[in-house]
Amino acid sequence: MEKKCMECGDSFKGRIDKKFCSDYCRNAFNNRLNKDGKNLIRNINNRLRKNWRILEELNVHQKTKISKSKLLEKGFDFTYFTSIYVTKAEAVYYYVYDQGYLPLENDSYLLVKKSS
C-alpha cells in the first residue's frame, strides 16, 4: 500500500505505521506543530533562568538582605518563580529553583539558598 507523507504529500513505501517520507519531513511537521508552545515555554524558561542568575549573583553568602530596587535594577521579574514555601510562622518564601527570597519590611528581601 502506497502512503502519502503528512508533511510534503509525496508518496512513499515503508512500514505500515510510517507517516513521513523522511526524517526531514517528520522534524519539519513536528516543529511546525509545536512552534507556539515551544516559544511560550522558551520565553518562560529564559525569564526563570535570568531570575535565577540574578539571585545567584547577589546571594554570595547563601543568606543576604537586599533592597527591592537592587533586584529590579538587575532586571529581576517577581512574577516568575518555580515554587513557594510557607513556614509554620506563615512566612512565604518564593523560589527560583534552589534560590529563594522572602519579602521583608521596607521593600527589602532576604535572599536564601536551599541546601542540597
Secondary structure, 3 states (H helix, E strand, C coil): CCEECCCCCCEECCCCCCCCCCHHHHHHHHHHHHHHHHHHHHHHHHHHHHHHHHHHHHCCCCEEEEEHHHHHHHCCCCCCCCEEEECCCCCEEEEECCEEEEECCCCEEEEEECCC
